[in-house]
Amino acid sequence: MQSEVSYQEWYELLMEAKRAGLTVEQVREFFEQLERKKEVNK
């Protein structure tokens, strides 16, 4: 099962989000939504 995301991947996503102009708060909400989707898909 390949659901583990490496810190490197998270970091790159975060940098992408910053370049796109997202705030830390928006990024956190986005990740929380992803986590909830993962929980639902189990």
Jmol script that loads the backbone (N, CA, C; Angstrom):
load data "model"
ATOM      1  N   MET A   1       0.848  -1.192   0.000  1.00  0.00           N
ATOM      2  CA  MET A   1       0.000   0.000   0.000  1.00  0.00           C
ATOM      3  C   MET A   1       0.886   1.245   0.000  1.00  0.00           C
ATOM      4  N   GLN A   2       0.760   2.066  -1.012  1.00  0.00           N
ATOM      5  CA  GLN A   2       1.662   3.208  -1.177  1.00  0.00           C
ATOM      6  C   GLN A   2       0.966   4.507  -0.807  1.00  0.00           C
ATOM      7  N   SER A   3       0.519   4.607   0.448  1.00  0.00           N
ATOM      8  CA  SER A   3      -0.193   5.826   0.860  1.00  0.00           C
ATOM      9  C   SER A   3       0.723   6.763   1.648  1.00  0.00           C
ATOM     10  N   GLU A   4       1.897   6.273   2.044  1.00  0.00           N
ATOM     11  CA  GLU A   4       2.830   7.117   2.789  1.00  0.00           C
ATOM     12  C   GLU A   4       3.447   8.162   1.862  1.00  0.00           C
ATOM     13  N   VAL A   5       3.377   9.413   2.284  1.00  0.00           N
ATOM     14  CA  VAL A   5       3.992  10.497   1.516  1.00  0.00           C
ATOM     15  C   VAL A   5       5.254  10.929   2.244  1.00  0.00           C
ATOM     16  N   SER A   6       6.348  11.001   1.508  1.00  0.00           N
ATOM     17  CA  SER A   6       7.615  11.373   2.140  1.00  0.00           C
ATOM     18  C   SER A   6       7.629  12.857   2.509  1.00  0.00           C
ATOM     19  N   TYR A   7       8.499  13.192   3.467  1.00  0.00           N
ATOM     20  CA  TYR A   7       8.629  14.599   3.871  1.00  0.00           C
ATOM     21  C   TYR A   7       9.064  15.448   2.685  1.00  0.00           C
ATOM     22  N   GLN A   8       9.901  14.877   1.827  1.00  0.00           N
ATOM     23  CA  GLN A   8      10.358  15.613   0.640  1.00  0.00           C
ATOM     24  C   GLN A   8       9.169  15.996  -0.234  1.00  0.00           C
ATOM     25  N   GLU A   9       8.250  15.043  -0.414  1.00  0.00           N
ATOM     26  CA  GLU A   9       7.070  15.326  -1.235  1.00  0.00           C
ATOM     27  C   GLU A   9       6.194  16.397  -0.598  1.00  0.00           C
ATOM     28  N   TRP A  10       5.998  16.286   0.717  1.00  0.00           N
ATOM     29  CA  TRP A  10       5.200  17.300   1.427  1.00  0.00           C
ATOM     30  C   TRP A  10       5.838  18.671   1.263  1.00  0.00           C
ATOM     31  N   TYR A  11       7.175  18.701   1.422  1.00  0.00           N
ATOM     32  CA  TYR A  11       7.891  19.974   1.331  1.00  0.00           C
ATOM     33  C   TYR A  11       7.721  20.591  -0.053  1.00  0.00           C
ATOM     34  N   GLU A  12       7.847  19.757  -1.087  1.00  0.00           N
ATOM     35  CA  GLU A  12       7.694  20.262  -2.450  1.00  0.00           C
ATOM     36  C   GLU A  12       6.277  20.770  -2.683  1.00  0.00           C
ATOM     37  N   LEU A  13       5.283  20.050  -2.146  1.00  0.00           N
ATOM     38  CA  LEU A  13       3.894  20.506  -2.271  1.00  0.00           C
ATOM     39  C   LEU A  13       3.725  21.859  -1.588  1.00  0.00           C
ATOM     40  N   LEU A  14       4.347  21.995  -0.419  1.00  0.00           N
ATOM     41  CA  LEU A  14       4.241  23.243   0.324  1.00  0.00           C
ATOM     42  C   LEU A  14       4.856  24.393  -0.462  1.00  0.00           C
ATOM     43  N   MET A  15       6.021  24.142  -1.080  1.00  0.00           N
ATOM     44  CA  MET A  15       6.677  25.174  -1.872  1.00  0.00           C
ATOM     45  C   MET A  15       5.819  25.556  -3.081  1.00  0.00           C
ATOM     46  N   GLU A  16       5.202  24.548  -3.701  1.00  0.00           N
ATOM     47  CA  GLU A  16       4.304  24.816  -4.834  1.00  0.00           C
ATOM     48  C   GLU A  16       3.157  25.713  -4.384  1.00  0.00           C
ATOM     49  N   ALA A  17       2.583  25.375  -3.230  1.00  0.00           N
ATOM     50  CA  ALA A  17       1.451  26.139  -2.712  1.00  0.00           C
ATOM     51  C   ALA A  17       1.858  27.587  -2.450  1.00  0.00           C
ATOM     52  N   LYS A  18       3.052  27.770  -1.885  1.00  0.00           N
ATOM     53  CA  LYS A  18       3.524  29.133  -1.607  1.00  0.00           C
ATOM     54  C   LYS A  18       3.687  29.911  -2.903  1.00  0.00           C
ATOM     55  N   ARG A  19       4.235  29.260  -3.932  1.00  0.00           N
ATOM     56  CA  ARG A  19       4.402  29.933  -5.216  1.00  0.00           C
ATOM     57  C   ARG A  19       3.049  30.300  -5.805  1.00  0.00           C
ATOM     58  N   ALA A  20       2.057  29.450  -5.542  1.00  0.00           N
ATOM     59  CA  ALA A  20       0.716  29.708  -6.065  1.00  0.00           C
ATOM     60  C   ALA A  20      -0.001  30.785  -5.255  1.00  0.00           C
ATOM     61  N   GLY A  21       0.630  31.195  -4.148  1.00  0.00           N
ATOM     62  CA  GLY A  21       0.059  32.287  -3.366  1.00  0.00           C
ATOM     63  C   GLY A  21      -0.883  31.829  -2.261  1.00  0.00           C
ATOM     64  N   LEU A  22      -0.848  30.534  -1.938  1.00  0.00           N
ATOM     65  CA  LEU A  22      -1.698  30.043  -0.853  1.00  0.00           C
ATOM     66  C   LEU A  22      -1.087  30.393   0.493  1.00  0.00           C
ATOM     67  N   THR A  23      -1.947  30.634   1.469  1.00  0.00           N
ATOM     68  CA  THR A  23      -1.457  30.880   2.817  1.00  0.00           C
ATOM     69  C   THR A  23      -1.257  29.545   3.520  1.00  0.00           C
ATOM     70  N   VAL A  24      -0.512  29.568   4.606  1.00  0.00           N
ATOM     71  CA  VAL A  24      -0.302  28.356   5.389  1.00  0.00           C
ATOM     72  C   VAL A  24      -1.647  27.784   5.832  1.00  0.00           C
ATOM     73  N   GLU A  25      -2.558  28.678   6.193  1.00  0.00           N
ATOM     74  CA  GLU A  25      -3.880  28.242   6.652  1.00  0.00           C
ATOM     75  C   GLU A  25      -4.616  27.490   5.542  1.00  0.00           C
ATOM     76  N   GLN A  26      -4.557  28.010   4.322  1.00  0.00           N
ATOM     77  CA  GLN A  26      -5.220  27.347   3.202  1.00  0.00           C
ATOM     78  C   GLN A  26      -4.601  25.980   2.939  1.00  0.00           C
ATOM     79  N   VAL A  27      -3.275  25.920   3.031  1.00  0.00           N
ATOM     80  CA  VAL A  27      -2.574  24.654   2.804  1.00  0.00           C
ATOM     81  C   VAL A  27      -2.968  23.642   3.871  1.00  0.00           C
ATOM     82  N   ARG A  28      -3.043  24.094   5.112  1.00  0.00           N
ATOM     83  CA  ARG A  28      -3.410  23.197   6.211  1.00  0.00           C
ATOM     84  C   ARG A  28      -4.822  22.644   5.983  1.00  0.00           C
ATOM     85  N   GLU A  29      -5.741  23.518   5.583  1.00  0.00           N
ATOM     86  CA  GLU A  29      -7.116  23.071   5.314  1.00  0.00           C
ATOM     87  C   GLU A  29      -7.131  22.040   4.193  1.00  0.00           C
ATOM     88  N   PHE A  30      -6.337  22.295   3.153  1.00  0.00           N
ATOM     89  CA  PHE A  30      -6.258  21.375   2.024  1.00  0.00           C
ATOM     90  C   PHE A  30      -5.775  19.996   2.474  1.00  0.00           C
ATOM     91  N   PHE A  31      -4.707  19.985   3.292  1.00  0.00           N
ATOM     92  CA  PHE A  31      -4.178  18.704   3.764  1.00  0.00           C
ATOM     93  C   PHE A  31      -5.169  17.996   4.677  1.00  0.00           C
ATOM     94  N   GLU A  32      -5.890  18.757   5.490  1.00  0.00           N
ATOM     95  CA  GLU A  32      -6.886  18.151   6.374  1.00  0.00           C
ATOM     96  C   GLU A  32      -7.992  17.499   5.547  1.00  0.00           C
ATOM     97  N   GLN A  33      -8.378  18.148   4.459  1.00  0.00           N
ATOM     98  CA  GLN A  33      -9.389  17.562   3.572  1.00  0.00           C
ATOM     99  C   GLN A  33      -8.863  16.271   2.956  1.00  0.00           C
ATOM    100  N   LEU A  34      -7.585  16.266   2.557  1.00  0.00           N
ATOM    101  CA  LEU A  34      -6.987  15.055   1.993  1.00  0.00           C
ATOM    102  C   LEU A  34      -7.010  13.929   3.015  1.00  0.00           C
ATOM    103  N   GLU A  35      -6.644  14.252   4.259  1.00  0.00           N
ATOM    104  CA  GLU A  35      -6.643  13.236   5.320  1.00  0.00           C
ATOM    105  C   GLU A  35      -8.032  12.666   5.517  1.00  0.00           C
ATOM    106  N   ARG A  36      -9.049  13.539   5.508  1.00  0.00           N
ATOM    107  CA  ARG A  36     -10.422  13.068   5.684  1.00  0.00           C
ATOM    108  C   ARG A  36     -10.833  12.154   4.537  1.00  0.00           C
ATOM    109  N   LYS A  37     -10.438  12.500   3.303  1.00  0.00           N
ATOM    110  CA  LYS A  37     -10.762  11.650   2.161  1.00  0.00           C
ATOM    111  C   LYS A  37     -10.114  10.280   2.321  1.00  0.00           C
ATOM    112  N   LYS A  38      -8.860  10.262   2.808  1.00  0.00           N
ATOM    113  CA  LYS A  38      -8.163   8.990   3.023  1.00  0.00           C
ATOM    114  C   LYS A  38      -8.911   8.150   4.040  1.00  0.00           C
ATOM    115  N   GLU A  39      -9.386   8.791   5.113  1.00  0.00           N
ATOM    116  CA  GLU A  39     -10.132   8.058   6.149  1.00  0.00           C
ATOM    117  C   GLU A  39     -11.387   7.451   5.539  1.00  0.00           C
ATOM    118  N   VAL A  40     -12.088   8.222   4.717  1.00  0.00           N
ATOM    119  CA  VAL A  40     -13.334   7.753   4.105  1.00  0.00           C
ATOM    120  C   VAL A  40     -13.066   6.584   3.162  1.00  0.00           C
ATOM    121  N   ASN A  41     -11.950   6.624   2.461  1.00  0.00           N
ATOM    122  CA  ASN A  41     -11.644   5.604   1.461  1.00  0.00           C
ATOM    123  C   ASN A  41     -11.185   4.277   2.056  1.00  0.00           C
ATOM    124  N   LYS A  42     -10.921   4.253   3.364  1.00  0.00           N
ATOM    125  CA  LYS A  42     -10.440   3.014   3.980  1.00  0.00           C
ATOM    126  C   LYS A  42     -11.520   1.959   4.024  1.00  0.00           C
TER     127      LYS A  42
END
end "model"
wireframe off; spacefill off
backbone 0.3
color backbone group
